[in-house]
Amino acid sequence: MNVSRRQFVSALGAASISMVGLGLASHRSQAEDADAKSSLRVIAYNIYAGKGWPSDRPLAKKAVKAGQMPERLALELALYDPHIVNFSESPSEAFTQEVAERLGMHHVRFPSGGNWPGTLLSKYEILESENTPLGYDRPKDLYTRHWGKAIIKLPNGDPLVVHSAHLYPVEDPTIRLKEIPAMLKSMQPDLDAGRSVLLIGDLNHQPDAKEYELWQAAGLVDTFAKRGQGDGLTFLSDKPYKRIDYIMAAGPIAQKITEAKPLFEGAFRLNPEDENAFALSDHLPQYAVFEM
């Protein structure tokens, strides 16, 4: 077949653009690989079932009805290029799967004892996962929100043990003071073996509570207390008044915390002066960075 000079030049130009694109993709990949080896970015976020908050605002209802919330959530999270994201109060699995796909992350769901499933997203391979890893059936009054365990393979090949949790709410700590000792017993073999362990999620207690003392006594390091500034408040997302969302660490990774803060910014934050505005949730995400 004869090819005109114009067709040849056009084809050559397209091929050149394609090769440039491949070069940029390769460059980005190398940069991302280098970044992945130097840091680990983690986000713990109660997403209020993906309804937006306040959920009765017309724009929030419109976004939900239009099926926009997974995309909005993914876009906002992508600004921080996280490697691990934990959701409390997840909506449907299809919703969180879409968020995971948009972020290019693996996905595991932790069923709830009630109506508040948990979700763990990871840029890295999730080697295994287990819901309520007690070694026996979940007591009906415990872990009615969620608790699950996963093992993630880090770029250097090391395993990272991640506990995703949303503990019982209300001021009375009775239930949480039953939940936490059983969780610590489950974690103990990994803690004793010196493995890197993360506990991330909405723990529904503040740092001055008895529950917090149990984590500290077991050797878990509160990343915000270690590297954060100010009060680190995570609830509510318009005028935060308490800190109940955490990223805690134990083992080697606990010595590598470089940054920690709640994300009181962007679409995570509600502008109380705008009656039409809504935030992605009533909670703020807790964010931590580890040196790898």
N, C-alpha and C positions, 0 to 999 in steps of 0.2 A: 504494500500500500504506500502511495506517495504521501509525504507529509510536507506541508508548506512551511516556509521559513517562520511565519508567524506562529503556527502550531508548535513548531520545534522550540522556539524561544519561550513560548508560554509554558510548555511542558517542563523545560529546563528550569524556569523560574519557580514553578510549583515544587519541583524536586528539591531545589535549593532551600526554599522555605521549609519544606518537610525536614531536611537535614538539620537546619538551624533549630527547628522545634525539638528534634531529637537531642541535639546538643544541650539545649536549655533544660530539657527534662532530665538528662543525665547529670547536668550540673546541680540541679535542684535535688536530685536523689542523693548525690554525694554530700551535699550540704546537710540534707535531712539526716543522713546516716551519721555524720559527724556530730550533729546536734543531739541525736538520740543517745550517742555514747557519752555525751557530756552532762546531760541533765534528764530528769524525769519529772514531768509536770502532772499533777494530780488535782482533780476537782471532785468535791463532795457536794451534791446538790439535791435538795428536796424540791421536786418540780411540780408539786401541787396538782398532780394528775394531768398536767399539760393543758390546764384550763385558762391560764393567765390569771393575774390577780390585780384588782378585784375581778372576779369572774363574771359579775353582773354588768360590767361596763359594756356598752354597745360595741366598741371596737374589739374587745376581747371575744365577745360572742361571735362577731363577724369573722375573726381570724380562726376560731375553732370550727365554725360552720364551713368555712372555705378550705379546711384541712391544711392550714398554713403553719400550725404550731410546731410540727416536727422540723420543718425547714427553718423557722425563726429560731428555734432552740439550737439547732445545729450551727447556723450561721454565727450566733453569738458565742457559742462555745469554741468555734473554730478560730476566733480571734486570739485565743490563748494557746492554740496548738497543743491541746492536752494529749498525754499518752494514756492516762487512765481517768475515767469518769464514772462516778457512782451516782445513781438516781435513787432517791426514796420517793414513795408515792407515785410509782410509775402508772401510766395509763395502759392501754392495750399493748400487747407484744408487737403488733404491727407498727404502732407509733414509735416505740423505742428501736425497733429494727430499722426503720427509715432513718432515724437519727444516726444510728451506727453506720449505715451505708453511706450517708452523706459525709460522715467524718472519716470514712475508711477504717472503721474499727471492728474488732470482734465483739460479740454480744453474748451475754448469758443472763438469764432471768431467774430471779429467786422468788418463787411463789409465796404469797402471804398467808398467814393464818386467818386474816380477815380480807380486807379489800385494798391493801396497800403494798403491792409487789415491789421488789427491789430489782435493779438492773445494774450490771457492771459492763462497761465498755472498755476495751483495751486495744491500743495500736499493736500490741504484741500478742503472740499466741497464748490462748488460755488452755493450759495443759489439762486441767481437770477442775470440776466444780461440784459443790455439794450444798444442798439446802439444809438449814438448821443442823449443823454437824455435831449433834450431841452424842451420837452412838446409840440412841434410843428414840422412840417416838416423841414428838414435840408435845409437852404438856399443853392442854387447851388454853390455859391462861397466860402462857409465855410466848414471846415472839409472834404476837398477833399482827405486828407490822411486818418486819422481815429481818432475817439474818441468814447470810450465806457465806460460804468460803470458796475462794478460787485460787489456783496456783498459776501464775503468769511467768512465762519464760522471757527474761530480760535479754537485750541484745548480746550481752556477754555470756549468755547461756545459763546464768544463775537463776534459781527460782525465787519468785517474790510471792509470799503468802498474803492474800488480801481478804480481809473480813469486811463484808458490806453489811451495814446494820441500820435499822431504824427501830429504836427502842420505844417502850410504852410511854404515851404522853401523860398528862395531868401532873399536878404539883406533888401529890402523894408518891413517894419513891418506892413504895412497897414492892411493886411488880418489878421495877428495874433492879432493885437490890436482890431479886431472885435471878433475873436474866443475866446480870453481869458475872457473878461467880461461876455460873455454868459455862458462859462463854470463855472465861479465863481458863477454866479447866480444859476446855477443848483446845485452846491455844497453847497450853503449857508445853506439850512435846516440841513444838516448833520454837518456842521461846528457849527451852532448855538446850535445844540443838544449835542455838545461835543463828537461826535463819532470819532473814529480813522479813518483817511482818508489818502490814499496814492495817489499821482499823479505820474505816471511813464511813461517814454517814450522819444522819440526824439522831443524836443520842438522847435528846429530850431532857437534858439536865445542864445546869450551868457549872462553871469551874469551881464554885464554892460549895458544891453538893457532895454528899457522902459517896455518891456513885463515882464521881471524878477521882476521889481519893483511892478507890479500888483499882482504877486503871493505873494510877501513879505508883501505887504500892507494888503492882505487878511488873513495873518497869517500862510501861508504855509512855512515850514522850509526846506531849501535846505540841504539834509543830508550830501552832500560833504562839503559844507561851514561850517557845524557844526562839523564834525568829520574827514574830509579828510585832507591830507597834499599835499602841492604843488599846481599846477594849475588844476589838475583833468581833463586834456584834453581828449576828447573822439573821435575826428575826425581829421585827418585820422588815419588808423590803422598802418601805417608805421612810419610816423613822425607827431604825433598829434599836431595840432595848434589851436584848439578851443574846447570849452566845450559846447555842445548843447544837451547832453543826461542827464536826471535828474531822481532822485528819491526824491520827496518832500513829506513831512508829515505834518499832522495837527491833533489836538486833543491829547489824551493821548499817542499815539504811538510816537509823536514828541518829547516826553521827554525821549524816550528809545533808542535813536540812539547810538550805540556803535562803529560802524566802517563804513567807506565809502571810496570807491576808484574806479577808472576805472581799468578794468582788462587788463593792457598792458602786457600781458604774454601769454605763450602757443600758441595755434593755433588761438587765437584772434588777435595776433600781427603778422605783416608782417615784415620779415627780408628784408630790402631794398637792402642788399648786395647779396642776392640770387635771381638770375633772374628766377629761376624755382619755387620759393616759392609762395604760396598764403595764404591769411588769410581767415577766415570764413566770414568776412564782411569788408566793408570800415570803419565801426564804431567800437569802442571798447565798450564792455558792461560797464554799470555803476552798481556798486555793493554796497549794504548797508545791515548792520546787525542791528537788533533791539533786545533789551532785552525784554523777555516776562515774 
